[in-house]
Amino acid sequence: MNKLVDLLIDKIGEVCVDLVFTNKSSGQPRGVRVVHSFTPKDNSWSEGEALPIVRVCQHKGSYLSSRQELSVVVVGAIWTMGDVAAGTRDIKKLADAIGGLTRSRQVGVYKLTTPIDYFFGLETERSREGIQPHPVHIVTFYLNFTT
């Protein structure tokens, strides 16, 4: 699955290449960093120092007789200097870019299955969708692939 994660990091980097958001530490615009992670969220998000960032996390997989099914969690987070409306607008831009993976579903030998499931908010629990710890805004994707 690491091969899929590495390929997906490159692919997400391509679809997010034109996005720029404010970095809290410097106050300057910065492109989105896409990194491999072993957990979908990180405590640094509460401080906003590492943002903007997209974390790609291995989730689960199944080996079948003729193919493999793999799942990956992708979590994007931004920090905004603006109000809640500005943060909502910016996180939707990031979500739209990542959702662009559906336009070219092939990632190496892996094929993204559609539709893809995503939600806005801090928690991975569905009952807490949409809750944003402003000024940090988060979007979570669950991507499924087959070989």
N, C-alpha and C positions, 0 to 999 in steps of 0.2 A: 504494500500500500504506500510505502514511502515514495515510490516512483510516481504514483498518482499525485501525491501531495506536492512533490517537486514540480511536476508538470502544471498542476493547478495554480501554484504560486506564480509561475511565469505567465499563465493565461490571465489570471486576475490582474497582474501587473500591467498587462497589455490593455485590458479594458478600462483600467483606472488611470492610465498614463496622463491624461489631460486634467485630472482632478487635483485641485489645490485647496487646502483648508488651513486655518490658522493653527500654529503650534503654540501651546500655552507658554512653554519655557522662553521662547524667543519673541513671541508676538508676531512672528513673520509667517508668510504663507509657506507651506511645505507640501510636497507631493505625498501621496499615500504610500506608506511602507507595507509590504505584504510579507508576512513571516510565517514560518512553521512553528506551531505551538503544540504542547502536549495537553494543554487545558484550554477550553474556549474563552475563558475570561481571566483577567489579570488585575491584581490590586492597584497597579499604577493607573488604571483608568479613572479611579476616583480623583486622582491628582491631575490627570490630563497631560502629564509630561511626555509620554510616548506617542501622543496622538498627533495626526491621524494615522491609524493603523488598521490593517486587516489581518486577522489571525486565522490560519488554516490548520484545523485539528483533525487528526484521524479519529474516526468514530467507531465504525464496526464493519464487518465484512462476512461474506458467506462464500464457501467454495461449493460449486455445483458441478455435476459431471461434465458439462460442456462449457461452462462459463463461470465467471466470478462476479459477485455483486459486492459493491463497496459503498460505504457512506462516509461523508466528510462534513464536518461542521465548519462553517465560515462565519466569523464574527467581525464586523466592521465597527469602528468607533471613531468619532470625531469630537473635538472640543470647539466650542463656538464663543466668540466674544460678544455675539449678539443676543437677542432675546430668544424665547422658546420658538417663536415662528421661524427665525433664522436658522436655528438648530434643526428644526423639523425639515425645512427646505433643504438644508445641506445633507442631512442623513438620507433623505429621499434621492438626492443626486447620487450618493454612493450606492444605495440600493439599486437604482436603475442601471448603474454601470455594471455591478456584479450580476444583476439579472440579465445583462447582455450576453452572458455565457450561453444562453439558450439559442442565440442566433447561429452559433457554430458549436454544436454540441460535442464534437469530437475533441478529446484531450488525449493525445497519444493513441494508445490502443483502447482507451476507455471512452464510453459514450454516456453522456449525461442523460438521465431519464427526465422527462418532463411530465407534468408540470413540476416546478421546484417550489418547495415550501419555505417561506421566510416570515419573520415577524419583527416588529420594532419593539425595543424595550430592553431593560436590564436583565430580567430573569429569563431563564429557559423554561419556566413553568408557564403553560399557556394561559393561566388565569391572570397573569401579570403583564400580558402583552401591552405595549404602548407606553408603559411607565418609563420615563426617561429621567435619569439623574442629572438634569440640566446643571451646568453647561456641557456635560458629556451626553452624546446621543449615540445610540447603538442600534445595529440591525444584525439579525442572526439568520443565516441560511442553513438549511439541511439539504445537501446535495447527494443524490444517489447515482451511481455509475454501474455499468455492466461492461464486461469484456466480450 
